[in-house]
Amino acid sequence: MAASVNLTTLIKRLEAATSRLEDLVPTITDPSVTTDAAQPLSGQGPSAERALDQARSPSRHMETLPPVIDDFDAIINGQVKSFVNMSEEIGGLVAEQSAAVLRAFAAERKFLIITTKARKPDIQSPVYMEILKDLQAMMGAVNDIREANRASPLFTHLTTVSEGIEVLAWITIDPKPADYVAEILSSAQYHGNRVIKEYKERDRRHVDWVNAFYAIFKSLIAYVKQHYPSGVTWNNQNGIDPQEALHQVQTGQTSSKTPPPSSGPAPPPPPPLPSFDGSPPPPPMPPNGVTPTSSSSDMGAVFDQISRGSDVTSHLRKVDPSIQTHKNPSLRAQGASAPPAPSRSSSQSSSLGKSPIPGKKPKPESMRGKRPPRKDLEGNKWLIENYDNPGQMLEIEASISHSILVTRCTKTPIRIIGKANAISLDNCTQCSLVIDSLVSAVDVIKSPKFEMQVLGKLPTIMLDQVDGAAIYLSRDSLGTEVFTSKCTGINVNLPGQTEDDDYVEKALPEQVKSVVRNGALVSEIVEHAG
């Protein structure tokens, strides 16, 4: 009778273990292995059949786009495509440049997909620069179209887009990229508003074109504030290697799909079936989840052991009392003193929190490749570009028909000999300019720590987004008009009463007070008397 009870108990335990194995089939199956390779267990029940049917179903764990990519696609298919369509109506170089803009947005989309897949690499590492490579190339292509067509009647259009494409560098800005997008919008508006002023009475298509370009910035600001208020985030918790993610995106393996969010670690494998004759347990299940075929001889051996009755327990090992927790309070105390598992909130804060010493982000200018210096005369335009601390003063002998354009120079002194038409400085740093006389104006844009000395006569100086400037005027140029916009630290030095007197420094006002008087808005300069 006792043998019958033991046999019944062993059969129930065996059935329970078999059922457990059958239930784990869909969990441990690797999606990369085809279901045809999985061979069924001998004597499998209905639960195993359902698991195999579920594995064969095409709806198993399909990868979907994360919301950050869906919303970015909405910008591309909405505002960017609308801008491209309006550019094609204008045609020519404008349409060509808009196509490059679309490719640049597509390159940034790939970058964002990689951030959802991969752990964040070191920003100085080669793999990080390789991830940015396509985006840099596309942004450079947009700027190259402007640089190669300075004589075009639509040069202001090309400049508007060339200045605005720098907005895609927001992915390198931390911690408030939305503010950077707004700053680039302001820079693009400086040129775009000129297009509106020129064409509002001639051709409304150009006005609509500018507004369509502005709409991209407004939608991008909302997108960045919603998804990346403190900068681009990476999948540091469950992400793959950045190089592997880049390879997947480039080869199109999962270019529009991301792995489903992990719901926790995989469950541990079930315990091995008991061996009733003292033989070692069978090897664990293969990691790829493919169930090995059970031969009839193996199952026969199992049932042969069952038929032996109570003798099957004769080889079981006795448990030493020294390792039994119910007989040793000290073992229970050790188990109770084990450190608690980190809570969900603490693990999230540790994974989402930023390092106390964050790595230095590359500046937006690094998105452009460094180019060789250039000083050329093309037609009536002098082009001075890409000089970086040349060590000597650059001299240009200009005539009254020459205009001079200086861009992307650093710590470069320039001497203009003769009377030129106009001078423009754009995106220069710590540059100095010495001129004789000009017919028109000096236009300085986004060039901090700028210095200029006028030896002859100069009608107008226009400063836009200049942080720190020192201007020295001659006696012949005291009638110069100075226009400033978003500037700080601008000092104008006036000659003294005699030739031997020193220059007198005068600071341009920066603070303006506006009040409503009689229904009109009146603005006044704030003076500080001390």
C-alpha positions in Angstrom: 0.0 0.0 0.0 2.8 2.4 0.9 4.5 1.6 -2.4 1.4 2.5 -4.3 1.1 5.8 -2.5 4.8 6.7 -3.2 4.3 5.8 -6.9 1.2 8.0 -7.1 3.1 10.9 -5.5 6.1 10.5 -7.9 3.8 10.4 -10.9 2.1 13.7 -9.8 5.5 15.3 -9.3 6.7 14.2 -12.7 3.5 15.6 -14.3 3.9 18.9 -12.5 7.5 19.2 -13.7 6.5 18.3 -17.2 3.7 20.9 -17.2 6.2 23.5 -15.9 8.5 22.8 -18.8 5.7 23.0 -21.3 4.5 26.4 -20.0 8.1 27.8 -20.3 8.4 27.0 -24.0 7.1 30.4 -25.3 9.1 32.3 -22.7 12.6 30.9 -23.4 12.2 30.6 -27.2 14.5 32.9 -29.0 12.6 34.9 -31.7 15.6 34.7 -34.0 15.2 30.9 -34.3 12.6 29.7 -36.7 9.8 27.7 -35.2 10.3 24.9 -37.7 13.5 24.1 -35.9 11.7 23.5 -32.6 10.8 19.8 -32.1 7.9 18.9 -29.8 8.3 17.1 -26.6 7.1 13.5 -26.5 3.7 13.3 -25.0 3.3 17.1 -24.9 -0.1 18.3 -23.7 -2.4 21.0 -25.0 -0.4 23.8 -23.3 2.7 23.0 -25.3 0.7 23.0 -28.5 -0.7 26.4 -27.8 2.8 27.7 -27.0 4.1 26.5 -30.4 1.1 28.0 -32.2 1.8 31.2 -30.5 5.5 31.1 -31.5 4.5 30.6 -35.1 2.1 33.5 -35.0 3.4 36.6 -36.9 2.2 38.9 -34.2 4.8 37.8 -31.6 6.7 40.7 -30.1 6.7 42.9 -33.2 9.0 45.9 -32.8 7.4 49.3 -33.0 8.6 52.8 -33.3 9.0 54.7 -30.0 6.9 57.9 -29.6 10.0 60.1 -30.0 10.6 58.8 -33.5 6.9 58.9 -34.4 6.7 62.6 -33.4 9.9 63.4 -35.3 8.5 61.7 -38.4 5.4 63.9 -38.0 7.7 67.0 -38.3 9.4 65.6 -41.4 6.2 64.6 -43.1 4.5 67.8 -42.1 6.5 71.0 -41.8 9.7 69.9 -43.6 7.8 68.3 -46.6 5.7 71.5 -46.8 8.8 73.6 -46.9 10.3 71.4 -49.6 7.1 71.6 -51.7 7.2 75.4 -51.6 10.9 75.4 -52.5 10.1 73.3 -55.6 7.6 76.0 -56.6 10.4 78.6 -56.5 12.8 76.1 -58.2 16.4 76.4 -59.0 19.0 76.6 -56.2 16.2 77.0 -53.6 14.7 73.6 -54.5 18.2 72.0 -54.6 19.0 73.3 -51.1 15.7 72.2 -49.7 16.3 68.7 -50.8 19.6 68.8 -48.9 17.6 70.0 -45.8 15.3 67.0 -46.1 18.3 64.6 -46.3 19.8 66.3 -43.2 16.6 65.7 -41.2 16.6 62.1 -42.3 20.2 61.8 -41.0 19.2 63.3 -37.7 16.3 60.8 -37.6 18.9 57.9 -37.8 20.8 59.5 -35.0 17.7 59.6 -32.8 16.9 56.0 -33.6 20.4 55.0 -32.5 19.9 56.8 -29.2 16.8 54.7 -28.5 18.8 51.5 -29.1 22.2 52.0 -27.7 24.1 53.0 -24.6 25.6 56.5 -24.7 29.2 56.4 -26.0 32.0 58.7 -25.0 31.5 62.0 -26.9 35.2 62.0 -27.8 35.2 58.4 -29.0 35.5 57.5 -32.7 32.1 55.7 -32.7 30.3 58.9 -31.5 31.9 60.9 -34.3 31.0 58.2 -36.8 27.4 58.3 -35.6 27.4 62.1 -36.3 29.2 61.7 -39.6 26.2 61.6 -41.9 24.5 64.5 -40.2 27.6 66.6 -40.5 27.9 65.8 -44.2 24.3 66.7 -44.9 24.5 70.0 -42.9 27.7 70.8 -44.8 26.0 70.1 -48.1 23.3 72.7 -47.3 26.0 75.3 -46.5 28.1 74.4 -49.6 25.2 75.4 -51.9 25.2 78.9 -50.4 29.0 79.2 -50.6 29.1 78.1 -54.2 26.4 80.6 -55.4 27.1 83.9 -53.8 26.4 85.7 -57.0 22.9 84.3 -57.2 19.9 86.7 -57.0 18.4 84.3 -54.4 21.5 84.4 -52.2 19.5 85.8 -49.2 17.2 82.7 -49.5 20.2 80.4 -49.5 21.7 82.3 -46.5 18.4 82.0 -44.5 18.4 78.2 -44.9 22.2 77.9 -44.4 22.0 79.8 -41.1 18.9 77.8 -40.0 20.2 74.3 -40.7 22.5 74.7 -37.7 19.4 74.0 -35.7 20.0 70.3 -36.2 23.0 70.6 -33.8 20.5 70.8 -30.9 21.3 67.1 -30.3 24.7 68.1 -28.9 23.3 70.8 -26.6 22.9 70.2 -22.8 20.9 71.0 -20.7 18.3 73.2 -22.6 18.4 72.4 -26.3 15.0 74.2 -26.9 16.7 77.5 -26.1 19.3 76.8 -28.7 16.7 76.1 -31.3 15.0 79.4 -30.5 18.4 81.2 -30.9 19.0 79.7 -34.3 15.5 80.7 -35.3 16.4 84.3 -34.4 19.5 84.1 -36.6 17.5 82.7 -39.5 14.9 85.4 -39.1 17.5 88.1 -39.6 18.0 87.0 -43.2 14.5 85.6 -43.7 12.8 88.9 -42.8 14.9 90.5 -45.6 13.3 88.1 -48.0 9.8 89.0 -46.8 10.6 92.7 -47.0 11.9 92.3 -50.6 9.1 90.0 -52.0 6.0 90.9 -50.0 4.8 93.2 -52.8 6.4 91.2 -55.7 5.7 87.5 -55.2 3.8 86.1 -52.2 5.3 82.7 -52.8 8.6 83.8 -51.3 6.8 85.1 -48.2 5.0 81.8 -47.7 8.3 80.0 -48.3 9.9 81.9 -45.4 7.0 81.3 -43.1 7.1 77.6 -43.9 10.7 77.5 -43.0 9.9 79.3 -39.7 7.2 76.7 -39.0 9.9 73.9 -38.9 11.6 75.7 -35.9 8.4 76.2 -34.0 7.4 72.6 -34.3 10.9 71.5 -33.4 10.9 73.7 -30.3 7.7 72.0 -29.1 9.1 68.6 -29.9 12.4 69.2 -28.0 10.5 70.6 -25.0 8.3 67.5 -24.9 10.8 64.7 -25.4 14.3 66.2 -24.6 13.9 69.1 -22.2 17.3 68.5 -20.7 19.1 67.1 -23.7 19.2 63.9 -25.8 18.8 60.7 -23.7 20.3 57.3 -24.6 19.1 53.8 -23.7 21.8 53.3 -21.0 19.7 50.7 -19.1 18.8 48.2 -21.7 20.7 49.5 -24.8 23.1 47.6 -27.0 26.6 48.6 -28.1 26.6 51.9 -30.1 28.6 50.4 -32.9 26.1 47.6 -33.3 23.2 50.0 -33.3 24.9 52.1 -36.0 25.4 48.9 -38.0 21.7 48.0 -37.7 20.6 51.4 -38.8 23.0 51.6 -41.7 22.1 48.1 -43.0 18.4 48.6 -42.5 17.9 45.6 -40.3 15.8 47.5 -37.8 15.9 51.0 -39.2 12.3 51.7 -38.3 11.9 49.3 -35.3 13.2 49.3 -31.8 13.2 46.4 -29.3 10.2 46.2 -27.0 10.7 47.5 -23.5 12.0 45.0 -21.1 9.6 43.9 -18.4 12.4 42.4 -16.3 14.9 39.6 -16.5 14.0 36.2 -18.0 12.7 33.7 -15.4 15.2 31.2 -14.2 15.3 27.7 -15.8 13.2 25.0 -14.1 15.0 22.6 -11.7 16.3 19.4 -13.3 14.1 16.3 -13.1 15.1 14.2 -10.1 17.4 11.2 -10.7 16.2 8.2 -8.9 19.3 6.0 -9.3 22.0 8.5 -8.2 23.1 9.3 -11.8 23.9 13.0 -12.6 21.0 15.2 -13.7 20.5 15.9 -17.4 22.2 18.9 -19.0 20.3 22.2 -18.9 18.2 23.3 -21.8 20.1 25.0 -24.6 20.2 28.8 -24.4 18.5 29.3 -27.8 15.4 27.7 -26.5 15.3 24.8 -29.0 13.9 21.8 -27.1 15.9 18.6 -27.8 14.2 15.6 -29.1 13.3 13.1 -26.4 14.1 9.6 -27.5 11.8 6.6 -26.6 14.7 5.0 -24.7 15.0 8.0 -22.4 11.3 8.1 -21.5 11.4 4.3 -21.1 14.2 4.7 -18.6 12.2 7.2 -16.6 9.1 4.9 -16.4 11.4 1.9 -15.6 12.6 3.9 -12.5 9.1 4.7 -11.5 8.1 1.0 -11.7 10.8 0.2 -9.1 8.5 1.5 -6.3 10.0 2.5 -3.0 13.6 1.5 -4.0 13.9 4.6 -6.1 14.5 6.7 -2.9 17.4 4.5 -1.7 20.0 6.6 -3.5 18.8 10.0 -2.3 21.4 12.0 -0.3 20.8 12.8 3.3 20.8 16.5 4.2 23.3 17.3 6.9 21.6 19.0 9.9 24.3 21.7 9.9 22.9 23.2 6.7 19.2 22.9 7.6 17.9 26.4 8.3 15.0 25.2 10.5 17.5 23.7 12.9 20.0 26.6 12.8 18.8 30.0 13.8 22.1 31.6 12.8 21.5 30.6 9.1 18.1 32.3 9.2 19.7 35.4 10.7 22.2 35.5 7.9 19.4 35.3 5.4 17.4 38.1 7.1 20.5 40.4 7.2 21.0 40.2 3.4 20.9 43.7 1.8 17.5 44.5 0.4 17.0 44.8 -3.3 17.0 48.3 -4.6 13.6 49.8 -4.9 12.1 50.8 -8.2 12.4 54.5 -7.4 16.0 54.3 -6.4 17.0 52.2 -9.4 15.2 54.7 -11.7 16.9 57.7 -10.0 20.3 56.1 -10.4 19.8 55.2 -14.0 18.1 58.5 -15.0 20.2 60.8 -12.8 23.1 62.6 -14.5 26.7 62.2 -13.5 27.9 64.9 -11.1 30.7 65.7 -13.6 29.1 65.5 -17.1 31.3 65.2 -20.1 31.9 68.2 -22.2 29.6 68.4 -25.2 31.0 69.4 -28.6 30.1 72.9 -29.6 27.6 73.3 -32.5 30.4 74.6 -34.7 32.0 71.2 -34.5 29.2 69.9 -36.6 31.0 71.5 -39.6 34.2 70.0 -40.9 37.3 72.2 -40.7 38.2 73.7 -44.0 41.4 75.2 -45.4 41.8 79.0 -45.1 40.9 81.0 -48.2 41.5 84.6 -49.4 40.2 85.1 -53.0 38.7 87.7 -55.2 35.7 86.4 -57.1 34.4 89.1 -59.4 33.9 92.1 -57.2 33.8 90.1 -53.9 36.7 89.4 -51.6 36.2 86.1 -49.7 38.2 85.6 -46.5 37.3 82.3 -44.8 38.5 79.8 -42.2 41.6 81.6 -40.9 42.6 80.6 -37.3 45.3 82.7 -35.7 47.4 83.1 -38.9 50.2 85.0 -36.9 50.3 88.0 -39.3 47.9 90.6 -40.5 46.0 89.9 -43.7 46.1 92.8 -46.1 43.7 93.5 -49.0 44.0 96.3 -51.5 40.4 97.1 -52.3 38.7 99.4 -54.8 35.4 101.3 -54.6 33.5 98.4 -56.4 34.8 95.7 -54.0 32.7 94.2 -51.2 34.5 92.1 -48.6 33.0 89.0 -46.8 34.8 87.5 -43.8 33.4 84.3 -42.4 34.5 81.7 -39.8 37.7 83.3 -38.8 39.3 83.3 -35.4 41.9 85.7 -34.0 42.6 87.1 -37.4 43.7 90.8 -37.9 42.7 92.2 -41.3 43.8 95.5 -43.0 41.7 97.0 -45.8 43.8 99.4 -47.9 41.9 101.9 -50.0 38.2 102.8 -50.2 35.9 99.7 -50.5 32.2 99.4 -51.0 31.0 97.3 -48.0 32.4 94.8 -45.4 30.6 91.9 -43.7 31.8 89.7 -40.9 29.9 86.6 -40.1 30.6 84.0 -37.3 34.0 85.3 -36.5 35.7 85.3 -33.1 38.3 87.8 -31.7 38.9 89.3 -35.1 40.1 92.9 -35.7 39.6 95.1 -38.6 41.5 98.3 -39.8 39.9 100.2 -42.7 40.6 103.4 -44.6 37.1 104.4 -45.8 33.9 102.7 -47.0 31.1 103.8 -49.3 28.4 101.8 -47.5 28.6 100.0 -44.2 30.3 97.4 -42.0 27.9 94.6 -41.1 29.0 92.4 -38.1 26.9 89.2 -37.3 27.5 86.8 -34.4 31.1 87.8 -34.0 32.1 88.2 -30.3 35.1 90.2 -29.1 35.3 92.3 -32.3 37.6 95.2 -32.7 37.6 97.8 -35.5 39.5 101.0 -36.2 38.4 103.5 -38.9 41.1 105.8 -40.3 38.9 107.6 -42.8 35.2 108.0 -43.2 32.5 105.3 -42.5 28.7 106.0 -42.9 27.2 103.1 -41.0 28.0 100.3 -38.6 25.5 97.4 -38.1 26.0 95.0 -35.2 23.8 91.9 -34.7 24.3 89.4 -31.9 27.8 90.7 -31.0 29.0 90.1 -27.5 31.9 92.6 -26.8 33.2 95.1 -29.3 35.6 98.0 -29.4 35.2 100.6 -32.2 37.7 103.4 -32.7 36.5 106.3 -34.9 38.5 108.9 -36.6 37.6 112.6 -36.7 36.3 112.2 -40.2 33.9 109.4 -39.1 32.3 111.1 -36.1 29.0 111.2 -38.1 28.9 107.4 -38.3 25.5 105.8 -37.4 25.7 102.7 -35.3 22.8 100.2 -35.3 22.8 97.4 -32.7 20.5 94.3 -32.2 20.9 91.8 -29.3 24.4 93.2 -28.5 26.2 93.6 -25.2 29.5 95.3 -24.2 29.8 97.6 -27.2 32.2 100.5 -26.6 32.8 103.4 -29.1 36.1 105.2 -28.7 36.1 108.9 -29.8 39.3 110.9 -30.6 40.4 113.5 -28.1 40.4 117.3 -28.5 43.9 117.3 -29.9 46.1 114.7 -31.7 48.0 114.1 -28.5 44.9 113.3 -26.4 43.8 109.8 -25.7 40.6 108.2 -27.0 37.5 108.7 -24.9 35.5 105.6 -24.4 31.7 105.7 -24.7 29.5 102.7 -24.0 26.4 102.1 -26.1 23.2 101.7 -24.0 21.9 98.2 -23.4 18.9 98.7 -21.1 15.7 100.2 -22.5 12.5 101.1 -20.6 9.2 101.0 -22.3 6.0 102.7 -21.0 2.5 103.4 -22.4 1.7 107.1 -22.8 -1.5 108.3 -24.3 -2.2 104.9 -25.9 1.3 104.7 -27.5 4.3 102.6 -26.4 7.3 104.9 -25.7 10.8 103.5 -25.2 13.6 105.3 -23.4 17.2 104.6 -22.6 17.8 103.9 -18.9 20.6 106.0 -17.5 22.4 105.2 -14.4 23.8 108.2 -12.6 26.3 107.4 -9.9 
